[in-house]
Amino acid sequence: MIDYAIRLRATVDEQGALIKALLAHPMESGFRRNAAGEVSPAHYLTEISLSINGEVVAKVLTGSGVATDPLFGWRIAGVQRGDTVTVAWRDNLGNTQSKDTRAQ
């Protein structure tokens, strides 16, 4: 079983919040072959969303070209300490994951 953990940090300063999310995911393109010459099945993120206090403020549509365990970062104005920051993703196999944190 793969651990699909999300590491999430939101740090507030005078410019708003710097939000960083490290998404554990294999990001297999479906073009690579294993040692036996068999094609590895595609398994990659298709959508990532960022919400502040339940309101989606950014949505990223991705594909098989993104690296394994990608790191995403956003600079969002207007975020206050204590606001709830949520990152969620969906992959091409229908798996989903999300994580909340409070802006610090």
C-alpha positions as CSV (number, residue, x, y, z in Angstrom):
1,M,0.0,0.0,0.0
2,I,1.3,3.4,-1.0
3,D,1.3,6.2,1.6
4,Y,-0.4,9.2,0.0
5,A,0.5,11.6,2.7
6,I,0.3,15.4,2.2
7,R,2.8,17.6,4.0
8,L,1.2,21.1,4.3
9,R,2.5,24.3,5.7
10,A,1.0,27.8,5.6
11,T,3.0,30.7,6.9
12,V,1.5,34.2,7.1
13,D,3.6,37.4,6.7
14,E,3.0,41.0,5.5
15,Q,2.4,39.7,1.9
16,G,-0.3,37.2,2.8
17,A,0.5,33.5,3.1
18,L,3.1,31.3,1.6
19,I,1.6,27.8,1.3
20,K,3.7,24.8,0.4
21,A,2.3,21.3,-0.2
22,L,4.4,18.1,-0.7
23,L,2.2,15.5,-2.3
24,A,3.3,11.9,-1.9
25,H,2.3,10.2,-5.2
26,P,4.1,7.8,-7.6
27,M,3.3,9.9,-10.7
28,E,3.7,7.0,-13.1
29,S,3.3,8.2,-16.8
30,G,2.3,4.9,-18.3
31,F,5.2,5.0,-20.8
32,R,8.0,3.6,-18.6
33,R,9.0,-0.1,-18.8
34,N,10.1,-2.2,-15.9
35,A,13.1,-4.6,-15.9
36,A,11.0,-7.3,-17.6
37,G,10.1,-4.9,-20.4
38,E,6.4,-4.5,-19.3
39,V,4.9,-1.1,-19.4
40,S,4.0,0.3,-15.9
41,P,0.4,1.3,-15.7
42,A,-0.3,5.0,-15.7
43,H,-1.0,6.5,-12.2
44,Y,-0.7,10.3,-11.9
45,L,-2.4,13.3,-10.3
46,T,-5.0,15.0,-12.5
47,E,-6.3,17.8,-10.3
48,I,-5.0,19.7,-7.2
49,S,-7.1,22.3,-5.4
50,L,-6.2,24.9,-2.7
51,S,-9.0,26.2,-0.5
52,I,-8.9,28.9,2.2
53,N,-11.7,28.6,4.8
54,G,-13.6,26.3,2.5
55,E,-13.4,28.5,-0.6
56,V,-11.4,27.2,-3.6
57,V,-8.8,29.8,-4.5
58,A,-6.7,27.8,-6.9
59,K,-7.1,24.7,-9.0
60,V,-4.3,23.0,-11.0
61,L,-4.9,20.5,-13.7
62,T,-1.9,18.2,-14.0
63,G,-0.9,15.2,-16.1
64,S,1.6,12.5,-16.4
65,G,4.6,14.9,-16.9
66,V,4.8,15.9,-13.2
67,A,7.6,14.4,-11.1
68,T,7.1,11.8,-8.4
69,D,6.1,13.4,-5.0
70,P,5.6,16.9,-6.4
71,L,6.0,20.1,-4.3
72,F,3.6,22.9,-5.0
73,G,3.7,26.4,-3.6
74,W,1.4,29.4,-3.7
75,R,1.5,33.0,-2.4
76,I,-2.0,34.0,-1.5
77,A,-2.9,37.5,-0.3
78,G,-5.5,38.1,2.4
79,V,-4.9,35.0,4.4
80,Q,-4.9,35.6,8.2
81,R,-3.3,33.6,11.0
82,G,-5.8,30.9,12.0
83,D,-7.5,30.6,8.6
84,T,-8.0,27.0,7.5
85,V,-5.9,26.0,4.5
86,T,-6.9,22.8,2.6
87,V,-5.1,21.1,-0.3
88,A,-6.8,18.2,-2.1
89,W,-6.0,16.1,-5.0
90,R,-7.5,13.5,-7.4
91,D,-5.6,11.1,-9.6
92,N,-6.4,9.2,-12.8
93,L,-7.5,6.1,-10.9
94,G,-10.1,8.0,-8.9
95,N,-8.1,8.2,-5.6
96,T,-8.4,11.3,-3.6
97,Q,-6.6,12.8,-0.6
98,S,-6.9,16.1,1.3
99,K,-5.2,17.8,4.2
100,D,-6.1,20.8,6.4
101,T,-3.8,23.1,8.4
102,R,-4.2,26.4,10.2
103,A,-2.2,29.3,8.8
104,Q,0.5,30.3,11.3
